[in-house]
């Protein structure tokens, strides 16, 4: 079922989940068992991230260097297939501009269609190590809005996929200001996106303000809040550095007061996210999206409290 139809027909907010493909070496059974705890809550779909292929240069005996493909994780398509074989649930593979030509993306869409997948998440993707700015592949797409348009026009525009895109309540770090960032988001909506999932945030007021600004800019598609519970003290500095987001003073103060008590910090992060989720549901959000990062215990606790 297409996500846009799920959103339109749902009578109340529901949880959705995002998982990261595991590192190579994990078995099919291990992957399924890592996801199984979430199934108690009947998620309507599961997002599966993808990671662009990278290359490393190795010195040869003659002193020269050879280029080698580095692929450390199971592909998102394989993970989607494993989930679909275990449960009757929709999957949403991510498709990114980075590292692919337009033809390669079209071939990937053909594979997804063959598998009976009706939904995709269209993202630009991050820069590779050593690049200060995103550099598209030759013959590829520079912007997510271009990717959305290509997916929408796939197979002569037969509307085969429901398309999700990302939004940044605290601004994408490359955008010069929030106004420009929202203009870019509107380009994705105008190109054919069906809904938006936001980057994680830890202050719900940031999300509510973002929705208001998007609506004022003429963006009418659903905006689903994305949440991730803090789990370690190190994330207080790591997450802002990696995702250009703010951590509220109240949360950082609680974590600082917990000192080296890892279990207490874990509980603080889970409780904070639970409170966020309850407040979002009370405000009538269409769904709440959880970035699981391969962990289930804290997300399961939150789902039990909120859904």
Secondary structure, 3 states (H helix, E strand, C coil): CCHHHHHHHCCCCEEEEEECCCECCCCHHHHHHHHHHHHHHCCCEEEECCCCCEEEEEECCCCCEEEEEECCECCHHHHHHHHHHHCCCEEEEEEECCCCCHHHHHHHHHHHHHCCCCEEEEECCCCCCCCCCCCCCCCCCCCHHHHHHHHHCHHHHCCCCEEEEEECCCCCCCCCCHHHHHHHHHHHHHHCCCEEEEEECCCHHHHHHHHHHHHHCCCCCEEEEEECCCCCCCHHHHHHHHHCCCCCHHHHHHHHHCCCCHHHHHHHHHHHHHHHHHHHHHCCCCEEEEECCCCCHHHHHHHHHHC
